[in-house]
C-alpha cells in the first residue's frame, strides 16, 4: 500500500505528479482547496463531504447543540459514500464550496491523533532519530494527526483492537492522549475550517508526498510524549472505530 503515497525508491510522490499534470481549470481554485482534495484522493484517501462552521461556534448542520461542529460527515452513509473518484469529488467540491471533507480510516490509512504539544515533541524526536514519518496535519483546536498505513484486519483476529468508542472530539475528556483512528472511524482532511474567531482550521504540516509509515514505528514515541503532556504515566493508544 505504501506505493500509493509516494515512492519509497526515489520516485516522485503522487501529490507532485498530480500537481504537475493538473488541468488549467483547477489552477483557478481559490486557495487551492479543490486541488488539495483531489490530490488527497489521488493519493488514496477516500473522501466524503462534512459539515462546515456556522454562525459563531456553530455548525452548518441542523442539529441543535451539535457536539462536533464542522467536524462530522453530512451523511450517515459516509463509510459507503467515501470515495477517491475524481469526478465525484469535483462535483462535491464545486456544489458545496464551504464544505469540509472527512477521510474514512481503516481502509487505506489509519491516523494517530495526539495533543498538539505532544505531537510537536514526538515529531521532532522521530525526525532526529531518522524515522520515516508520513503526512502530518495540524489543527487550531490543539491536535496533530499522523497519517499511517492501516493495520487492516489481521489474519489472527486476536491481534485486532476492538473498540466501541466514538471518534468524535467529545471523547477528549475521557481520552485526552493518543487516539488511534482505524476501521470504522474518520478524521477531517485538510484543508478544513473550524468554528471560532478568526481563521481557524486544519492544514498539512507534512504533505502527502511523504509515504505512509507503519503505525507501530511511531507509536512508542507518540505514546511516551502523550504520557508526559497529559500527566498520565499509563497513557495508551485508544483505537477508534469498530
C-alpha positions in Angstrom: 0.0 0.0 0.0 2.9 2.4 0.7 3.4 3.0 -3.1 0.1 4.8 -3.1 1.6 7.6 -1.0 4.8 8.4 -2.9 7.7 6.2 -3.9 10.0 4.5 -1.4 12.7 4.1 -4.1 13.2 7.7 -5.2 10.0 8.0 -7.3 8.2 11.3 -7.1 5.1 11.3 -4.9 1.6 11.1 -6.1 1.0 14.7 -5.0 3.8 16.1 -7.0 2.9 14.1 -10.1 -0.7 15.2 -9.9 0.1 18.9 -9.4 2.5 18.8 -12.4 -0.2 17.4 -14.7 -3.4 19.1 -13.4 -5.7 20.8 -15.9 -5.8 24.6 -16.3 -9.3 24.9 -14.8 -8.0 23.7 -11.5 -5.4 26.4 -11.2 -8.1 28.9 -10.6 -9.3 27.1 -7.5 -9.4 29.8 -4.7 -6.9 28.9 -2.0 -6.1 25.5 -3.7 -9.0 23.8 -1.8 -10.1 21.6 -4.7 -6.6 20.9 -5.8 -5.7 19.7 -2.3 -8.8 17.5 -2.0 -8.1 15.9 -5.5 -4.5 15.4 -4.5 -5.6 13.6 -1.4 -8.0 11.4 -3.4 -5.3 10.7 -6.0 -3.0 9.6 -3.1 -5.6 7.1 -2.0 -7.6 8.8 0.8 -11.3 8.1 0.5 -13.2 11.3 1.0 -16.8 12.4 1.8 -18.4 15.8 2.5 -18.5 17.1 6.0 -20.2 20.0 7.8 -18.7 23.4 8.0 -18.7 26.2 10.6 -22.0 28.0 11.1 -22.5 31.3 12.9 -20.0 31.8 15.7 -19.1 28.5 17.2 -22.0 26.7 15.5 -22.3 24.1 12.8 -23.9 24.1 9.3 -26.0 21.0 10.3 -29.5 21.4 11.7 -28.7 19.6 14.9 -29.4 21.8 18.0 -26.3 22.0 20.1 -24.2 19.9 17.7 -21.4 18.4 19.8 -18.9 18.2 16.9 -19.5 21.4 14.9 -17.9 21.3 11.4 -16.1 18.0 12.2 -18.6 15.4 11.2 -19.8 13.9 7.9 -23.1 15.3 6.4 -24.4 11.8 5.6 -24.9 8.8 8.0 -23.7 6.7 5.0 -20.2 8.2 5.0 -18.5 4.8 5.1 -20.0 3.7 1.8 -20.1 7.2 0.4 -16.3 7.8 0.9 -14.5 7.6 -2.5 -11.4 8.5 -4.3 -13.3 9.1 -7.6 -12.0 12.3 -9.1 -15.3 13.3 -10.9 -17.4 12.7 -7.7 -15.0 14.8 -5.5 -15.0 17.6 -8.1 -18.8 17.7 -8.1 -18.9 17.7 -4.3 -16.3 20.4 -4.0 -17.9 22.7 -6.6 -21.5 22.1 -5.4 -20.6 22.5 -1.8 -18.0 25.3 -1.8 -18.0 25.7 2.0 -18.0 22.1 3.0 -15.2 20.4 4.9 -14.3 16.8 4.0 -13.6 13.8 6.1 -11.5 10.8 5.1 -12.5 7.3 6.3 -9.8 5.5 8.1 -9.1 1.8 8.3 -9.4 1.3 4.5 -6.0 2.6 3.2 -4.7 4.5 6.2 -5.0 5.0 9.9 -4.5 8.2 11.9 -2.7 8.6 15.2 -4.3 11.7 16.7 -2.5 13.4 19.6 -2.4 16.7 21.6 -0.6 19.4 19.6 2.3 19.9 22.0 2.9 16.2 22.4 2.8 15.8 18.7 5.4 18.5 18.1 7.7 17.0 20.6 7.3 13.5 19.2 7.7 14.7 15.6 11.0 16.3 16.4 12.2 13.2 18.2 11.2 11.0 15.3 12.9 13.2 12.7 16.0 13.5 14.7 16.2 9.7 15.0 15.8 9.3 11.2 12.4 7.6 11.5 10.3 7.8 8.3 7.3 10.0 9.3 4.5 10.2 6.8 1.9 13.0 6.2 1.1 15.1 9.3 -1.8 17.6 9.8 -2.0 20.3 12.5 -5.3 21.8 13.7 -6.0 25.1 15.5 -8.1 23.1 18.1 -4.9 21.7 19.6 -4.5 18.4 17.8 -1.8 16.9 15.5 -2.6 13.9 13.2 -0.1 11.4 12.0 -1.3 9.6 8.9 0.0 6.0 8.7 -0.7 2.8 6.8 -3.7 0.9 8.1 -3.2 -2.2 10.2 -6.1 -3.7 8.3 -7.8 -6.8 9.6 -5.0 -9.2 10.7 -5.4 -12.9 9.9 -5.4 -13.5 13.6 -8.4 -11.5 14.8 -7.0 -11.6 18.3 -4.4 -9.1 17.1 -7.2 -6.6 16.4 -8.1 -4.0 19.0 -12.0 -3.9 19.0 -13.4 -0.7 20.3 -16.8 0.8 20.6 -15.5 4.4 21.3 -16.9 7.2 19.2 -14.4 9.1 17.1 -15.9 12.5 17.9 -14.0 15.2 19.7 -16.2 14.9 22.8 -14.2 11.8 23.7 -11.3 14.2 24.6 -12.3 14.3 28.2 -12.2 10.5 28.6 -9.1 10.0 26.4 -7.0 13.2 26.2 -3.9 11.4 24.9 -3.4 9.4 21.8 -6.4 8.3 19.8 -6.0 5.7 17.1 -8.5 6.2 14.2 -8.8 2.9 12.4 -11.6 0.7 11.0 -15.0 2.4 11.2 -13.6 5.9 12.2 -12.8 9.1 10.3 -10.9 12.4 10.6 -11.2 15.7 8.9 -8.8 16.1 5.9 -7.0 19.4 5.1 -7.9 22.0 4.1 -10.7 22.3 6.7 -12.2 25.3 8.6 -13.1 25.1 12.3 -15.6 27.1 14.3 -14.4 30.1 16.3 -13.0 33.5 16.0 -10.5 34.2 13.2 -9.3 31.8 10.5 -9.2 28.5 12.5 -8.6 25.4 10.5 -6.7 22.2 9.7 -3.7 22.2 7.4 -0.9 19.9 6.2 2.4 20.2 8.2 3.9 17.4 6.1 2.2 16.7 2.8 1.1 13.6 1.0 4.3 13.3 -0.9 5.7 11.5 2.2 4.9 7.8 2.1 2.8 6.3 4.8 4.7 4.5 7.6 3.7 1.5 9.6 1.9 3.0 12.7 4.0 0.8 15.1 7.1 2.7 14.1 5.6 5.9 15.6 3.5 4.5 18.4 6.1 4.3 21.2 7.4 7.8 20.7 3.9 9.3 20.4 2.6 7.4 23.5 5.6 8.5 25.5 5.2 12.1 24.5 1.4 12.0 25.3 2.1 10.4 28.7 4.3 13.4 29.7 2.0 16.1 28.3 -1.2 14.6 29.8 0.5 13.7 33.1 -0.7 10.1 32.8 2.2 7.6 33.0 -0.1 4.8 31.9 -1.3 6.7 28.8 -2.1 4.3 26.0 -3.4 4.5 22.4 -7.2 4.2 22.1 -8.2 2.7 18.8 -11.3 4.5 17.5 -13.7 2.6 15.2 -15.4 -0.8 15.1 
